[in-house]
Amino acid sequence: MAVTASIAVVEEPASPITITPGSALGAEGELVLRDGARCHYADEDAISPLWKGQRFPLSSCISGWTMLNRRPVAIPDIYADDRIPHDAYRPTFVQSLAMVPIRRLDPIGAIGNYWADHHEPTHREIKLLQALADSTAVALENVRMLVELDAARVESLERLALAAEYRDDGTHEHTTRVARTSYLLAQTLGMSEEEAALIGQAAQLHDVGKLAIPDAILLKTRRLDETEFEKLKTHTTAGAAILGGSQSSLLRPAEEIALAHHERWDGSGYPFGLEGDAIPLSGRICAVADVFDALTHARPYKPAWELDEAISEIRGLEGHQFDPVVVGAFLELEPGRLIELPDDTALPWGTPGKVASAPPVVVAASAVAA
């Protein structure tokens, strides 16, 4: 008899952490995660529903006993064992079970197998189930480390973006305003809450490439000459290079926005002269948000424009610089309320420079005996 186990790690922002034991040892499976003083029945692979999604005190269920005592348990007859809450099991098919801890020194969960007929779990079966649990523990720890490293990288980049913004915006609020407007535009265009929040958070990094631009250009109060403007344009490719090469669900759209937010609908933008729908939608959204904010706030080279002037400019650039559909969404937002951040601003992903909790992760584990 041999056990093969496969573990896949997948980012799934809309789902909680989940582990699917599958059918190990010819039995039904349950995955339980520790949630403070409670057991969270996170997933199951059973012939009929058990307790998936429910939480119980550690002291009231056999999975909790396994975690608290840090050792496996095998129960041939659940109704002959006082550790089993018999009333909870009577509506189910379960007659026998085996449960093992995930991470034995400091358990973070348990994996169980259930049998519908009387079955005495063997030592070999317990070892096979524990091997799956140990593999799951390693996978969860690896995922935790990867998520923490990715979150730290994103936070570092957001702080770099703020540092770049401080150079020509003493309030450092430009990135936050652009992020908020991009988020609202994405919502107005029909994106889901998760998609819109991702666009907004990614938009905070749209100008991170300005770190590569000298102060003499960024802070110049007169019109840039041709050479200086060509240098300024490189902040798009520089930003993409800084953000590139990541598998992060946040940094991929951030790279896309950094590269595309100066492309123009008519193809006259930079760095690649993309035209129309060839420009990523995230870049088209950020382009409107970025220009409107730049127009309505003072910069070293110009005073702030009046609201009516800024709206007229955005309208005038519709179909030339900007996607007409995005401009339509922008006008629906009552642009006057986009100029300044409200006092109670609460961005869905947290404050600038502080990364919200990393996207949840799905870990799928399966084992078969042969």
ABEGO torsion letter per residue (X at the ends): XBBBBBBBBBBBAABBBBBBAEBBGGBBBBBBBBBEABBBBABBBBABBBABGBBBBAAABAAAAAAAAGBBBBBABAAABAABBAAAAAABABABBBBBBBGAABBAEBBBBBBABBBBBBAAAAAAAAAAAAAAAAAAAAAAAAAAAAAAAAAAAAAAAAAAAAAABAAGAAAAAAAAAAAAAAAAAGBBAAAAAAAAAAAAAAAAAAAABBAAAAABABBBBAAAAAAAAAAAAAAAAAABGBABAAAAAAAAAAAAAABBAAGABOAAGBBEAABBAAAAAAAAAAAAAAAABBBAABBBBBAAAAAAAAAAABGAABBAAAAAAAAAAGAAAAABBBAABBBAAEBBGBBBBBBBBBBBBBBBBX
